[in-house]
Amino acid sequence: MSQPFFMETFYFYIIFSPSTDKYYIGHTSGLDERLRKHNSNHKGFTGRAGDWQFVYTEIFSSKTEAYQRERQIKAWKSRERVESLIARNQQASK
């Protein structure tokens, strides 16, 4: 009997902190655990706030693809474009 094939899923994500009014862009293979780490008290950029929440995610079949998407969005260097991406996604899901 063969084992079921398991494909790991990777995510590109954007989180937002209302208390700092900042976005953070990243990629991961585990959304829940990653958000928990962002909201923990640590020395990194996201450690300053404990109220991070997901505002946007995309699913990829490889870590490379998720990382490429992260680099693409970060290269925009534009809060306006990031917020436009989030808004279009929210409209599409209504």
C-alpha positions in Angstrom: 0.0 0.0 0.0 1.5 3.3 -1.0 1.7 6.4 1.3 -0.4 9.4 0.4 1.5 12.1 -1.4 1.9 15.2 0.8 2.9 18.5 -0.9 4.1 21.2 1.5 2.3 24.5 0.9 4.2 27.8 1.2 2.6 31.2 1.7 3.5 34.8 0.8 1.8 37.1 3.4 1.3 40.6 4.5 0.5 41.4 8.1 -0.5 44.7 9.7 -0.1 46.2 13.1 -2.8 48.8 14.0 -0.8 50.1 17.0 2.3 50.9 14.8 0.4 51.5 11.5 3.0 49.3 9.8 2.9 46.4 7.3 5.3 43.5 7.3 5.8 41.3 4.2 7.2 37.8 4.4 6.8 34.1 3.4 6.4 30.9 5.4 5.3 27.3 5.3 3.2 27.7 8.5 0.9 30.7 8.9 -0.3 30.1 12.4 3.1 29.5 13.9 4.6 32.5 12.0 2.0 34.9 13.3 2.5 33.6 16.8 6.2 34.4 16.4 5.6 37.9 15.0 3.3 38.6 18.0 5.8 37.4 20.6 8.0 39.8 22.4 11.3 39.7 20.5 14.0 42.1 19.3 13.1 42.1 15.6 10.9 44.6 13.7 7.6 42.9 14.6 8.5 42.4 18.3 7.6 46.0 19.1 3.8 45.2 18.7 1.7 42.3 19.7 -1.2 43.0 17.5 -0.1 41.8 14.0 -2.9 40.3 11.9 -2.9 38.8 8.4 -4.4 41.2 5.8 -3.2 39.3 2.7 -1.9 35.8 1.7 -1.1 33.9 -1.5 -0.4 30.2 -1.7 2.6 28.6 -3.6 3.8 25.1 -4.1 7.4 26.0 -3.5 9.4 28.1 -1.1 11.3 29.7 -4.0 8.0 30.9 -5.6 6.8 32.4 -2.3 10.2 34.1 -1.7 10.2 35.5 -5.2 6.8 37.0 -4.6 8.0 38.5 -1.3 11.0 40.1 -3.1 8.7 41.4 -5.9 6.3 43.2 -3.5 9.1 44.5 -1.3 10.8 46.0 -4.4 7.7 48.1 -4.9 8.7 50.2 -1.9 5.3 51.7 -2.0 2.7 51.5 0.8 0.1 52.7 -1.7 0.7 49.8 -4.0 0.6 47.3 -1.1 -2.7 48.7 0.2 -4.1 48.6 -3.4 -3.2 44.9 -3.6 -4.9 44.2 -0.2 -8.0 46.2 -1.2 -8.3 44.4 -4.6 -8.1 41.0 -2.7 -10.8 42.1 -0.2 -13.1 43.2 -3.0 -12.6 39.9 -4.9 -13.5 37.9 -1.8 -16.8 39.7 -1.2 
